[in-house]
Amino acid sequence: MVERQRGSGTASQDGDPDRGTEDRKPQSDEAHSAFTPPLGVPLPPPPPEDDHPTSEFALPKGVVKGGTKGVAKGGEGAAAPYAAYTPPYGIPKVSLTKEAPWQDRMRTMLRMPVLERPVPERPEKHAEEPGPPVPRILDLTLRIGELLLAGGEGAEDVEAAMFGVAHAYGLARCEPTVTFTLLTVSYQPSLVDDPVTANRTVRRRGTDYNRLAAVFRLVHDVTTQGLTLEEAYGRLAEIRRNRHPYPSWALTLASGLLAGAASLLVGGGLVVFLAAAAGAMLGDRLAWLASGRGLPEFYQFVAAAMPPAAMGVALSATGTPVQASAVITGGLFALIPGRALVAGVQDGLTGFYITAAARLLEVGYLIAGIVCGVLVVLYGGVHVGGKTLNPEAALVHRERPVIQIVAAMLLVFAFALLLQQERHTVLLVTLNGGVAWVVYGALADTAGLDPVPATAIAAGLVGLFGQLLSRYRHTSALPYVTAAIGPLLPGSATYFALLNFAKNELNTGISAITKAAALALAIAIGVNLGSEMSRMFLKVPGEGATRRAAKRTRGF
């Protein structure tokens, strides 16, 4: 029955009832349509030509044909320019002038879809001339990114630098990717060619802001002055050959000065200053010795944390009328990894979650090394010396505005030397740190504000001023920010928590360590928020009135 109906229907459609069964297959897709009329029902007449549906790319109804500014009908002032496009105003033209810092220009292009990015500006060439040497450009891009990432730069700025170098040498469809230790860059010559991908692993990392600034200058010259590949490679080799601006003995003295200034900041005197400086310098030498023996960084921090703690325990056991807790607190200021903490939180806030998680995990391991070194000494001091160590001593607060401001600026100065900054940036970052401490003291001591929001506000000013200085000099913001947050680091809260843990007072210790974590998070968020505020209100030339969001918006 089914076969008979199918055959009859097919014959009716084709108009040939005598056709054989082997030709019953329909000749068009119309026989399979769900709207085929039943047997005996004639086909409807074809619709008029005007009723045919138009293409989805046809000009919408009401738009004036032949002009770029169509006017929609039926509305007063409802005319929308470029109404024929989607979005209604069309794809905005982006013209990023080279007067803007390259970080802003490259960050803007990275946040744009690939097809909307401006085409690289390169001189015209003849048809017989070869294209850009892609492998060498990608190699140079990876080497520059490696130096930036190894120097502690944020993942977003590393990607911007890599994209800027590749874009300057004519690689338009280029996508850099940065994780904690892996750099990858991929280039697709065209939509039909295979992509070229290269990667590089960062094996060793160090703190040298002098080299970091030199790399930023190289990227600036590549993106604005049109350096050739050979010139860029020569500059890069020169940067790698450059020695540190300060010798090792100067760094040891700087660590002692940092610890001594931190002890003055929390209420110590001259004897405390000398003891904290001696302990920190001894810890620095032990850390250098552990590093020379190839020990991991965790054990280097354990070795560096023990001498300051031992110095404080010894002073307390001898009955010397000094604030021994300030000696240990000063040593902790020199060891807390503030640079890695700020970089980790910044990567998380800008959308690089894998890198942020890895950096924060690194901070956790380093703090665990400090905890182990200090707790070993404190545990021995508490159980050998009895009640000589008093946890409440860490809470003694003495308001000495002039001495504390001078101590804060000395701390920032020493921190800048330890970070191997350029000499002309040391004074600026010292002033930035002094302003931050004045703001914190005015809010916390004079106005009675809680230390956590006071710390966040002071750190926000550090980030704001640091970003403005970096934009003015077309360099990284780290040399103007990292050392300036030194006086705000939670050294006393950390010491108080460790001492309570050593005395088996877990509840008080957990409360203190929570406060230290809140202060550290306030510093990191404040620095990042200050930097973003400067980018938000300072218009990038050619970018337009709006600023594109980073990565995602509202989680979608």
N, C-alpha and C positions, 0 to 999 in steps of 0.2 A: 504493500500500500504506500509505503514511504517512497519506494523507487518510482512508482507510477506518478505520484504527485510531483516529485522532483523533475521527472522527465517532461511532464505536461507543462510545468511552470517554465522550464527552460525553453521548450518549444514555443511557448507563447511569447517569451521575451525576444527570441531570435527571429521569430516569424518564419520558421522552416519546420513544420511538423513532421516531415519525412526524414529528418536527419537521423543518422544511425546512433546507436547507443555509445559508440566510441567517440562521438563528437558532442556528447552532452555537457562537457565541461564549459562553463560560461567563459565568454571571451573578454569580459570586462569585470571590474570590481563592483559594478552596479548590481549584479546578481546577488552579491553578498550583503547588500545594504539592508539594514533593519527596516527601512521605509519602502521596500519594494511592494507595490500593490498586489493584493491577492489575485488569484486566478480569475480571469474574466473582467477585471477592473482596468480601464484604460489608464495609461500614464498621464499625469497632469501636464499641462502645457508649460514650457520653460518660462521662467520669470523674465520680465523685461530687463533690458541691459542696465538700466539705471538702478535696479534693485540688487545688483550683484554686490556682495561684500567687498570692501576695499582692503588693501594690504594694511598690516599693523604699522607699517612705516609711512603710510600715506599722510598727507597734510591734514591735521584735524579740522573739523568743521568750525568755521568762525575765524580762522586764521588767514590773514591777508597773504596771498601767494606772491613770492618774489621779493620779500623784504625780510630782514633779520629781526625786525621788531614788529611782530604781528599784533593786531588789536582784536581782542575777543568781542563778539557781539553781545548786545543785550545787557549792558551794565554801565553805570556811570563810573568812570574811572576804574572799571574792572580790567582795563587793558593791562596785561602783564608783558613786559619786554621779554623777548625770546620765548614766547609761549609755545613755540613748536618743539621745544627741547624738553628732555627729561634729565635732570630736574628742571623746573620751569625757567630758571635763569641760565640754564646751560652750564657747561663745565667751566669753572672760573680759570682765567688765564693767570698763571703764576710766573712772575718775572722777579726772580731773586737777585737783587743787585749784589755786587761783590763788596759793597761798602759794609754790609752786615757781617757779623762774625760768622765764620764758616760753621761753627757748631749749630747756630740757629738755622742757617740755610740747609745744611745736610739733615738736621733733625726734622725740618719741615718736609723735605722730600722723602725721607724714610717713612713718614706717617701718611704719605699719599699712595694711592694705587699705582702700580707700575706704569699703566698706560697714561696716567695723568702727569707723570714727572717730566720736567723740562728736558729737552734733548741737550746732550753735552755740547758746549761750544768748542769747536775745533776747526782749524783752517781747512779750506777746500783742498782736495787732492785730486790728482789725475786718476783715470781709471786703471792705469797700469801699476800704480803705487800699491804696495801691500797694506793690509789693515793693521790695526794696533797689535803689538806683540802681547797677546793675551796672557801666556804663562808668566812672563816677566812682570806684567802689571799686577797679576794676582799675587805673585811672590812678594813684591814690594808692599802691597796692601796688607798681607799677613804679617810681614815683619814689623811694620809700623803698629799694627794692632797688638802684636805680641809685647812690644815695649810699653804700650799704654796700659794693657791689662796687667802686666807684671809690676808696673809702678803703682797699682792701686786705683786706677781710674774706673769710673762707673761704666757698666756695660753699655748704657745708651750712648755715652760719648765715644766709646770705642767703636761701636757700630757706625756712628756718624763719621768718625775719622776714616774708617775703612771705606765707607761708601763715597766720601768726598775724594779720596785718592783715586779710586776706580773711575768715578764719574769725570774727574778732571782729565784722565787719559783716554776718554772716549768710550768707556764701557757703560752703556746706558742701562741695559737690563741686568743689573748686578744686585745680588742680595747677600749681604753679610749676616752672619749669625755668631753670637758670642755666648758662651757659657763660662763656667768657672775656670776651666783650664783648657778649653778647646775653642779654636777660632776656625770658622768655615766661611768661605766666600764662593758663590756660584754665579756664573755668567752664562747667559744664553744669547748667542749671536743673533738668532732670528727665531721665528716661530716654528721653523722646519728643521733647524740645526740642533744637534745634540748639545746639551749644556756642558760647560767646563767647570769642574768643582775642585777646589784645593782646600786643605786644612793644615793647621799647625797647632801643636800642643805647647802650652806654657809649662815648662819644667821647673824653673826657678823664678822666684819673685823676691823683690827687694824694695827698699824705700829709698828712692833717689828722686826728689822733686826737681832737681837741676836737670836731670836727663828728661824728665817728663815735660818740662817747659820747652826744652830743645825740640822734642818731637812735635809738640804743638806748633812751634814756629815753622817746622818743616811742613806740616800739613797745611798751615796757612799759606806758605809760599807756593806749594804745589797747586792749591785751589785758586789762588788769585794771581800769581805771577807766571804761571805756565812753565815751571821747571821741566827740563827733559828728564827722561828716565835715568840717564847716566848721572846727571847732576843730583837727582834725588838719592840714588844709590850712594854717591860719594858723601852726601850730607849724612846719610844714615850710618855709614861706616865711621864717620868722624864722631857721631854721637855715641856709638858703641865704644870707641876707643877712649873717650873722655874719662878721666879719673874723677873720683868724688871731690867736691870742693873743699871738704874739711878732712884732716887726718884723723886716724883712730884715737889718738890721745885727746884731741879736741872733743870728740864724741863722748869719751869717757867723762871728761870734765863737764860737758853739757848735761849728762845724765845725773851727775852729782848736784849741779846747780838746780836742775829741775826738781829733784827730790827735796833739796833744802828749801827752795822757794815754796813748794807745796806744804812743807811742815810749818813755815811761817804763816801760810794762808789759813791753816786750821788752828792757830793759836800758839805755836811754839816760839822759843826764843833763840838766842845765839847758839847755846850748847846743843839744842835740838837741831838747829840748822846744820851744824858741823857733823853731828852724829848721823843725820839722815843722808847728808852728802857722802860721807865715808861709806855708809852701808850700800848706797846706790852704786857708787863707783866700783866697790868690790863685787857686787852682783853683776855689773856690766862686764867686768873682766872674766868672771866665771862663765857667763853666757857666751862670750867670745871663745873661751877655751872649749866649751861643749860644742860650739859650732865648728871649730877647727877639727874636732875629733869625729865629726860627721853625725852627731846625735840629732834626733828630730827636734823640731822647734818646741814641742811640748816640754821636753827635758831642759831645754835652754831656759824656758820660763820658770821651771821649778828651781833651777840653780840661781837664777837672778832674783827670785823672791825670798830666798832664805837669808842672805846677809842683812838686809834691812830689818827683817823680823828679829833676827838674832841680836842686832844692835839695840833694838828697843827693849827686848827681854833683859839684856845685860844691864842696861841703864836702870830698868825697874828693879832688878834684883839687888843692885848695889845700894839702893836707897837714895839715889841722887834725886834731889827735889826738882825734877824736870818732868815734862809731859811726855812720857815714853810712847804713848799711843800716837803722838804726832810724828815720831820718827818712823813708825811702821806705815802710817798713812802716807807720808811723803814718798816712801819707797813704792807703795802701790800706785801712786799717781804716775810714776815713771814706767809702769808696766801695763796698765790697763790698755787694751787694744782699741782705742777710740777711733783710729782711722778705719780699721776693718769693720767696726760696728756701724759707723756712719755710711760707709760704702754699701754694706749689706742691706741696711734699711732703705737706702736710696734706690737700690736695684729692685727691691720689692715694691716700692711705691711707684716706680716707673714701669712695672709690668714684667721684669725679668726675674721670674719667681725661682727658677732653677738656680741661677747664679746667686740670688739673694739667700736661698736656703743653704747653699754650700758655704757662703761667706759667714753667715750667722752660726753655722755649725763649727766653722773654724774658730770664730770668736769664743764659742762655748768651750772648745778644747783648750784654747790658750788661757781662758779664765780658770778652767779646771787645773791647769798647771800651776797658776799663781796660788790657787787655793791649797793645792797639795804642799807647795813649798812653805807657805806661811803657816798652815795648820800643823805641819810637823814641828816647826819651831815653837809655835804657841802652845801646842800640847805638851811639849817638853818643859816649857817655861811655867805653865800652870801647875803641872804635877811635881816639878822639882822645886820651884820657888814658892809654891803655895798660893796665897792670895795676893801676890805682888802685882798682878795685872788686873786692873779694874776696868770692866767694860764701860762703865759710865764715864770714864775719862775721855772717851771719844766724843762725848756729847758736850764737853766744855766749850762754850762759845764766847769768844772775846771780840768785841767790836773795836777794831783798830783800822779805821778806813784808809788812812794814808799808807800804813805798813802793808795792808792787804792789797791795795791797788799796785804798789811797787812790787810786791811778791807775785801777784798775778802776771804782771808784765815780764818779770824775770822768768817765770815759768814758761810763758809763751815764747820768749826769746830762746830759751834752752831747747824747747820742743822743736822750734824751727831749725835749729842746728842739727838736732838728731834726725830730722826728716831730709837733710841734705838740700835745703832750699837755696835758691840763688840769693846772693848777698843783698841785692836791691829790694827783695821782697820781705826781708826779715823785719825791717822797721815797720812796714805797712801792716804785716800780720800781728806784730807786737801791739800796735795801736788798736787794731781790731779786737784783740783779746782783752786789752785794758778797758775798752768801751763796753764789751760784753760783761765784764766783771762789775763795772760801775752800775750797769742796768740791773744786774742780778742783785747786788747789794741794796740798791734803792728799793727794789720790789720786795725782797725777802726780809731785810732788816728794818728798813724805814717804814715801808707800807704794811709789813706783816703778812705778805702773801705767802701761800704755801710754796715750799721749795720746788715742787714739780712744775707748776705753771710758770714760776719765775725763771726756772732753767730753760723751759721751752721758749719763752719770749726772748731771753738773752741769746739763745742759740739761733733763733730766727733772725735776729739782727746780724749775727755772724754770717749766716748764709746769704742774707741780702747784700751786705757790704762786700762779701767775698765774690759774689756773682757779678756785682757792678765793677769791681776792680778787674776781674778776669775778662769781662766784655771790653773794658777800656784798653786792656793790653793784649787782647786776642789770645789768651792762654787759658790754661786749666784753672778752675776755681779751687782745687785742692790746696795749693800752697797758701792761699789766703784764708782758708777755712779750718783745716785740720788742726794746726797748732793753736788757733784762737780758741778752740773749745777745751783746751787743756785745763784751765781753772774750773770748768764746770763739771769735770768728770767726778763720779761718785766714789772718791777714794775713802773718805771717812765712813760712809755707810757700808762699804765693802769690808773695811777692817772691823767695824763693830759686829757685822754678821759673822765673820770668821772667828772672832774672839768668843762670841757666845756659843758657836759650834764647838770650839775647843773646851769650853767649860760645861758642855753637855746641856746647855739651855737652848733646846731646839726651837721652841715657839718664838722666843725673842730673836733668835738667829734668822729664822725664816721670815719674820716681819722685816728685819733689817735688809736681808738680801732682796726681798720684794721691792723695798724702797729704792735700793741701788739699781735694780732693773728698770723701775719706773723712771728714774732720773736719766739712765742711759737711753731709754726709748724717747724720752722728751728731748734730749739733745739731738738724736738722729732725726726725729720728725721735724723739730724746729729748724735745723739746718736745711733740710730738703724743702720745707715750706717757704723759708726765706728765699731760696734760690728760685722756686717756681713763681713766687710773687714778682720777682724782678723780670722774669720772662713774660709774665702775664701782662704787665702794665707797660713794658717797653716794647713798642711796636717794631717788628722786623721790617725793614724796607722791602717793598714789593710783595709782602705776604698777604696784604689785605687787612681788613679790620678785624677779622676773626682769627682765632688760633686753633688749629686742629687738635683734637684730643689725642692723648697718647694711648695707643693700643686699643682699649675698649672703652665703652661708655655705659655706665649703669649696669655693668655685668653682662650685657647681652652680646 
